[in-house]
Amino acid sequence: MSNPVPQQPVVVVLGDDNTITLPDEIARQFHPTDRFALLRQGDILILKRVSSPRVSDIVAATPDDAPLNLDEISDIVHELRSQRRVAP
């Protein structure tokens, strides 16, 4: 999604529960399962969407001479699912 940077700063407030609610026009650009990295540069915070590796990429990276057994595949799937869960 390549959207232009807003011309005017958007003001958000830190809630009592340490959450920041994004304005609707910004929040609509994301999905509830998206994950973000928060970078801090002095008093500037940068929120960057990050993506988890696809299962097909992980499978493609495994050596051909060592096929995964069902337990290993299950472990990989569970790990990816836990990474995609939204933190409480």
Beta strands, then each sheet from edge to edge (+ up, - down):
strand 1: 35-41
strand 2: 44-50
sheet 1: 1+ 2-
end
